[in-house]
C-alpha cells in the first residue's frame, strides 16, 4: 500500500475454534468493524469483516477466509490499519494525531520547541509532546495556546505562556 496507514485495532488472540479473534479497538470511529469493512495488515494483506460481537467488554471479530482456530492464531499480535484516505473529514481547526506528529513547533517569537513526537489524548484536551535534544515540552492543544497549525508545511506556532518551557 502506498498511502499512509492509520492503526485502528490490534488482534490480541484467537477466541474459540471457528476463526474468531479478539480485537483491541484503537479507533474512536465505531463503524471501523462493521460488516463488510476492509482492514489491512502491515504486510498489505486485506481482511474483510464477516461478523462481530461484544463479549464481556471486548470485540470479537470473524474475518473472511479465517475459518478456524489455527488461522486465527496466526493473526495474533497483528495490527489492523486503514488508509489515511479513508479517514472522515474533520471540522476546521481539527487535526488527526498523525498529522500533528512530526510537526516543528515554534513560539510566536520564533523560539524552537522541537518536533511533536507524540499526541497524548486526555479527557480535557490533547497534549502535544515535543522533543529537541534532551529537552521535552508538553503543550496543551488549546485555542489560547495554539496560534496556527500548517499541516502541509509541518509547522506549528504556539503562544509561550509562563511555565510552558521552564
QUIMOGI-V916822 format. One record per helix or strand of 2 or more residues. SS is the DSSP state (hx for helix, st for strand). FROM is the first residue (numbers start at 1). TO is the last residue. If there is no record, write none. Layout:
ss;from;to
SS;FROM;TO
SS;FROM;TO
This chain:
ss;from;to
st;5;15
st;20;25
hx;30;33
st;38;40
st;46;55
st;58;63
hx;69;73
st;79;83
hx;84;86
hx;97;100
st;104;107
st;112;121
st;126;132
st;135;140
st;146;150
st;155;158
